[in-house]
Amino acid sequence: MAATEVTVPDIGDFTDVPVIEVLVKEGDRVNEEDALITLESDKATMDVPAPISGAVTHVRVKVGDVVSQGSPLLSIDPGDGALTQPPSLAEQQEPAVAAQAPAQPPAAVSTPQVSAATAAAAPAPGGVADFAGLHAGPSVRRLARELDVELAKVDGSGPKGRITKEDLLGFLRGPAPAAAAPAAAAVAGAGIPEIPAQDFSKFGPVETQPLSRIKKVSGPHLHRSWLNVPHVTHNDEADITVIDAYRKELDTAAKAEGYRVTLLAFLVKAVVSALKAFPEFNSSLSQEKDALIVKKYYNIGIAVDTPDGLVVPVVKDADRKGIVELSKDFGTVSKKARDGKLSASDMQGGTFTISSLGGIGGTSFTPIVNAPEVAILGVVRSKQVPVWTGQAFEPRLMLPLSLSYDHRVIDGALAARFTRHLATQLEDPRRLLL
């Protein structure tokens, strides 16, 4: 039977994605769905799985190569897969590595204080077995477990701080050369002084908890948005008394069919209406910052809270979907987010984002614009308040709205009109049918 060619699958709109790990070599036997190659875009890391079981032939890429959808990676001759218990990765390394004595630390130099994690040449017995949240591939994690190395103490030299096999083996040999420090300082600079390092252990017990992969990836994106976008937040509120009663009717019927109808579906419909009325909010600045790129489609990003951090899947063509279809979409995408199964295409193409803290609480907040978008809506928990009708006070359910926007594109008056339009749409469900 002819060999099967393995190519880069659908990775959305990304091109020239770097190969950050090659997990197999020619001659290795693999099972179907075993990870072969690890790719990393700006937003996610993904493993390319084996489509069949067999032997690997003609590996066509190496670490550092850049690939796009359809690029050939390797070939697999069909046949028996790998053994149920493959050879230990520790046994595949140089025999001297695991047993090598820790190198003596270099002579003292005039550098800032070095953390205990960097100074340690080898971990104590019984290293951490759970490496959740660390930026390392499957083979590196497995090798760390077999060599009893605490990955949290290993500095990654790969893209975005990824820990490679060489980093792991170098950690066992001793501390990294001090010459690497200037390069790290140059990256961190960018004209903004760093917060001085402190040894917090001088003041009491401390514990170092590594950031999750999602936070490591999204953190620089949020930082970049905050530094580049002049943020302003406009606060308003909407009377959702009528629309919430209607939502509860729909939700009662939906429970019998296995899904839920939340206020988020109505928010999306109202946002689309506001985006059509004020197209500047559905735009992005051109690269030269001298023009607006106004989008004629409406893809709404929904910030989803997961155990590892915040992710923003995108509901495509929201203007073409009704309340029921949107509600089902939200249920599907939320489950994928919590299970860590969102693909790159699931998080691309957004034109406007909604961040909802309604299930938690709060009175208002300042959401960070998800650049290159120019605005984001934040909502918190609704509350019953007395409202004067002209004749008497009546209890009404009010929903706080927080709209953050890019002041280069949107001024305060336009933001106020957008938010008022949004509130008006939410005050009567019949308006969402227009």
C-alpha positions in Angstrom: 0.0 0.0 0.0 1.3 3.5 -0.9 2.6 5.7 1.9 0.2 8.3 3.3 1.3 11.9 3.0 0.7 14.0 6.2 0.1 17.7 5.6 -0.7 20.7 7.7 -4.5 20.6 8.4 -6.8 23.6 8.4 -5.3 26.2 10.7 -7.6 29.1 9.9 -6.1 32.2 8.3 -2.7 31.7 9.7 0.3 31.3 7.3 4.0 30.7 7.9 3.3 29.0 11.3 6.5 27.8 12.9 7.3 24.2 13.7 8.2 24.2 17.4 8.6 20.5 17.9 9.1 17.3 15.8 8.0 14.4 17.9 9.0 11.6 15.7 11.9 10.5 13.4 12.2 8.4 10.4 11.7 4.7 11.3 9.5 5.4 14.3 6.2 3.5 14.5 3.1 5.4 15.5 -0.5 4.7 16.3 -3.4 6.6 14.7 -4.0 10.0 16.4 -0.5 10.0 17.9 1.0 13.5 17.8 3.7 13.9 15.1 4.5 17.6 14.8 3.7 20.6 17.1 2.9 24.0 15.5 2.3 27.3 17.2 0.4 30.3 16.0 0.1 33.7 17.8 -3.0 32.3 19.6 -2.7 28.6 20.0 -0.5 25.5 20.0 -1.6 22.5 18.1 -0.3 18.9 17.5 -0.7 17.4 14.0 -1.9 13.8 14.6 -1.1 10.7 12.6 -4.0 9.8 10.3 -3.1 6.1 10.3 -0.9 3.6 12.1 2.4 2.7 10.6 6.1 3.6 10.2 7.3 7.2 9.7 9.2 7.8 6.5 10.6 11.0 4.9 10.3 13.6 7.6 10.3 16.8 5.6 10.4 19.5 8.3 12.6 20.4 11.3 12.2 22.7 14.3 12.2 26.3 13.1 10.7 25.7 9.7 7.5 27.7 8.8 4.5 26.0 7.2 1.0 26.8 6.0 -2.2 24.8 5.4 -1.4 21.9 3.0 2.4 22.0 3.5 3.9 18.4 3.5 5.3 17.3 6.9 6.1 13.6 6.6 5.0 10.3 5.2 3.7 7.2 6.9 3.8 3.6 5.5 0.7 1.8 6.7 1.2 -1.1 9.0 1.3 -2.0 12.7 1.5 0.9 15.1 3.8 1.6 18.0 4.1 -0.7 21.0 1.7 -0.2 23.8 4.6 0.7 26.0 7.1 2.5 23.9 10.8 2.7 24.9 11.5 5.2 27.7 12.6 8.6 26.3 15.1 8.7 29.1 16.8 5.6 27.6 17.0 7.3 24.2 19.2 10.1 25.6 22.9 10.1 26.1 23.7 7.6 29.0 25.7 10.3 30.8 23.0 12.8 30.9 20.7 11.4 33.7 23.6 10.4 35.8 25.8 13.5 35.2 26.7 15.4 38.4 25.5 19.0 38.6 28.0 21.5 37.2 29.6 23.9 39.6 27.9 27.3 39.5 29.9 30.0 37.7 31.8 32.6 39.5 29.8 35.5 40.9 29.1 38.3 38.5 27.6 41.7 39.0 24.1 40.9 37.9 20.7 41.2 39.7 19.8 38.6 42.2 19.2 35.2 40.8 16.2 33.2 41.8 16.5 29.8 43.5 14.8 28.2 40.5 17.7 29.3 38.2 20.4 28.5 40.7 19.3 24.9 41.2 21.3 22.6 39.0 19.1 19.5 39.6 15.7 19.0 41.3 15.2 17.3 44.6 13.8 13.7 44.4 10.0 13.5 43.9 9.7 16.4 41.4 6.3 17.8 40.4 4.4 15.2 38.4 1.7 17.6 37.2 3.0 20.0 34.6 -0.3 21.7 33.8 0.0 25.2 32.5 3.6 24.9 31.5 4.7 25.6 27.9 6.2 22.3 26.8 5.4 19.6 24.3 4.3 16.0 25.1 7.7 14.5 24.6 9.4 17.0 26.9 6.8 16.5 29.6 7.3 12.8 29.5 11.1 13.1 29.5 10.8 15.4 32.5 8.7 12.9 34.4 11.2 10.1 33.6 14.2 12.2 34.7 12.3 13.5 37.8 12.7 17.1 36.8 10.4 19.9 38.0 9.6 21.7 34.7 8.6 24.9 36.6 12.3 25.4 37.3 13.4 25.1 33.7 13.7 28.3 31.6 12.3 27.8 28.1 14.3 29.1 25.1 11.7 28.2 22.4 9.1 30.5 20.9 7.1 32.3 23.5 9.2 30.7 26.3 8.5 27.1 25.2 10.6 24.5 27.0 12.5 22.3 24.6 14.4 19.0 25.1 17.7 20.9 24.9 16.5 23.3 27.7 15.6 20.2 29.9 19.0 18.5 29.3 20.8 21.8 29.8 19.1 22.2 33.1 20.5 18.9 34.2 24.0 20.0 33.2 23.9 23.2 35.1 22.7 26.9 35.0 22.4 28.6 31.6 25.3 31.0 30.8 24.9 34.5 32.2 25.5 35.9 28.6 21.8 35.2 27.8 20.6 37.9 30.2 21.2 40.9 27.9 19.1 39.4 25.2 16.2 38.9 27.6 16.5 42.5 28.8 16.4 43.8 25.3 13.1 42.1 24.6 11.6 43.3 27.8 12.6 46.9 27.2 10.7 48.6 24.5 11.2 51.9 26.2 9.1 50.9 29.3 11.0 50.3 32.5 10.5 46.9 34.0 9.1 46.6 37.6 12.2 45.9 39.8 12.6 42.3 40.9 12.0 41.5 44.6 12.7 38.5 46.8 9.3 38.1 48.3 10.5 35.2 50.4 12.2 37.6 52.7 8.9 38.7 54.0 7.2 35.3 54.5 6.4 32.0 52.8 5.8 32.0 49.1 4.8 29.5 46.4 5.5 29.9 42.7 2.6 28.8 40.5 3.3 28.8 36.7 0.8 30.6 34.5 -1.4 28.4 32.3 -0.6 28.2 28.6 -3.7 30.3 27.8 -2.6 33.1 30.1 1.0 32.9 28.7 -0.4 33.4 25.2 -3.2 35.9 25.9 -1.2 38.0 28.3 1.1 39.6 25.7 -1.9 40.2 23.5 -3.7 42.0 26.2 -0.6 44.0 27.1 -0.1 45.0 23.5 -3.7 46.1 23.2 -3.5 48.2 26.4 -0.3 49.9 25.3 -1.4 50.6 21.7 -5.1 51.5 22.2 -6.2 54.7 24.0 -9.0 53.1 26.0 -12.1 55.0 27.2 -15.0 53.2 28.9 -18.6 54.5 28.7 -21.1 53.2 31.3 -24.9 52.9 30.8 -27.7 50.6 31.8 -30.7 48.9 30.1 -34.1 48.0 31.5 -34.4 44.3 30.7 -37.5 43.6 32.7 -39.6 42.6 29.7 -37.0 40.8 27.7 -35.9 38.7 30.7 -39.4 37.5 31.2 -39.5 36.5 27.6 -36.1 34.8 27.9 -37.3 32.7 30.9 -40.3 31.4 28.7 -37.9 30.4 26.0 -35.5 28.8 28.5 -38.2 26.7 30.0 -38.9 25.2 26.6 -35.2 24.9 25.8 -34.4 22.8 28.9 -36.6 20.0 27.6 -34.5 19.9 24.4 -31.1 19.9 26.2 -29.9 23.5 25.8 -30.4 26.8 27.6 -31.4 30.3 26.5 -29.4 33.0 28.3 -29.4 36.8 28.1 -26.3 36.5 26.0 -28.2 35.6 22.8 -30.4 38.7 23.2 -27.2 40.8 23.8 -25.7 39.5 20.5 -28.8 40.4 18.6 -28.9 43.8 20.1 -25.2 44.3 19.4 -25.6 43.4 15.8 -28.4 46.0 15.5 -26.1 48.6 17.0 -23.2 47.7 14.8 -25.4 48.1 11.7 -26.5 51.5 13.0 -23.0 52.6 13.9 -20.6 50.8 11.5 -17.5 52.5 12.9 -17.8 50.0 15.8 -17.5 47.1 13.3 -14.2 48.3 11.9 -10.4 48.2 12.3 -7.8 50.8 11.7 -5.6 50.3 8.6 -2.0 49.4 9.2 -1.0 52.9 8.3 -3.5 54.3 10.8 -5.0 56.7 8.2 -8.2 54.8 7.2 -10.9 52.6 8.6 -11.6 49.1 7.3 -15.3 48.7 7.8 -16.5 45.1 7.8 -19.7 44.0 6.2 -20.0 40.8 8.3 -20.8 40.4 12.0 -18.7 37.9 13.9 -19.1 38.3 17.6 -16.4 37.1 20.0 -17.7 35.7 23.3 -15.2 35.8 26.2 -15.5 32.4 28.0 -14.1 31.7 31.5 -12.2 28.3 31.6 -10.2 26.7 34.4 -7.0 27.7 32.6 -8.0 31.3 31.8 -10.0 33.4 29.4 -10.6 32.4 25.7 -12.6 34.2 23.1 -14.3 31.9 20.6 -16.1 33.7 17.7 -19.7 33.2 16.7 -19.7 33.6 12.9 -22.5 35.4 10.9 -24.4 36.4 14.1 -26.7 38.6 12.0 -28.1 35.5 10.2 -29.0 33.6 13.4 -32.0 33.7 15.7 -32.1 33.4 19.5 -32.5 29.6 19.5 -29.6 29.0 17.0 -27.4 31.4 18.9 -28.2 29.7 22.2 -27.3 26.3 20.8 -24.0 27.7 19.4 -23.1 29.2 22.8 -23.6 25.8 24.5 -21.4 24.1 21.9 -18.6 26.6 21.9 -18.6 26.9 25.7 -18.1 23.2 26.1 -15.3 23.1 23.5 -13.6 26.0 25.4 -13.8 24.3 28.8 -12.5 21.0 27.3 -9.6 22.8 25.6 -10.8 21.7 22.1 -11.1 25.1 20.4 -9.4 25.2 17.0 -7.5 28.3 15.6 -10.4 29.0 13.3 -12.8 29.0 16.3 -11.1 32.1 17.6 -10.5 34.1 14.4 -12.4 36.6 12.4 -14.1 38.5 15.3 -15.4 42.0 14.6 -16.7 42.9 18.1 -16.4 41.2 21.5 -18.8 40.7 24.5 -17.3 40.0 27.9 -20.0 38.9 30.4 -19.5 38.7 34.2 -23.3 38.3 34.8 -23.0 35.0 36.5 -20.5 36.3 39.0 -21.4 39.9 39.9 -20.0 43.4 39.9 -21.4 46.9 39.1 -19.1 47.8 36.1 -15.6 47.2 34.8 -13.3 48.3 32.0 -12.8 45.5 29.5 -9.7 45.7 27.3 -10.4 46.2 23.6 -9.6 43.0 21.7 -7.4 44.7 19.0 -7.5 45.0 16.1 -11.2 45.4 17.0 -12.1 48.9 18.1 -14.6 48.2 20.9 -15.8 45.7 23.4 -18.9 45.4 25.6 -18.7 44.4 29.2 -21.8 43.3 31.2 -22.3 42.4 34.8 -25.1 41.1 36.9 -28.5 42.7 36.5 -30.3 44.0 39.6 -33.8 45.1 40.7 -34.0 48.8 41.4 -36.9 51.2 41.9 -37.5 53.4 38.8 -39.7 56.5 38.7 -42.3 56.2 35.9 -43.7 59.7 36.3 -46.4 58.6 38.7 -44.7 56.1 41.0 -41.6 54.0 41.6 -41.7 50.5 40.1 -39.2 47.6 40.5 -37.3 47.2 37.2 -34.5 44.8 36.3 -31.6 46.9 35.2 -28.5 45.6 33.3 -25.2 47.6 33.6 -23.4 48.1 30.3 -19.7 49.0 30.1 -18.4 49.9 26.6 -14.6 50.2 26.1 -13.5 51.7 22.8 -10.5 52.9 20.8 -10.6 56.7 21.1 -8.7 57.1 17.8 -11.7 55.8 16.0 -14.7 56.5 18.4 -15.4 59.6 20.3 -17.5 59.9 23.5 -20.6 61.1 21.8 -20.7 58.2 19.3 -20.0 55.8 22.2 -23.0 57.2 24.1 -25.3 56.9 21.1 -24.2 53.3 20.4 -24.8 52.3 24.0 -28.2 54.0 24.1 -29.2 52.3 20.9 -28.1 49.0 22.5 -30.1 49.6 25.6 -33.2 50.6 23.6 -33.0 47.3 21.7 -32.8 45.3 24.9 -35.8 47.1 26.5 -38.3 45.5 24.0 -37.8 42.1 22.4 -39.9 43.2 19.4 -37.2 45.6 18.3 -34.8 42.7 17.8 -37.1 41.4 15.0 -36.6 44.6 13.0 
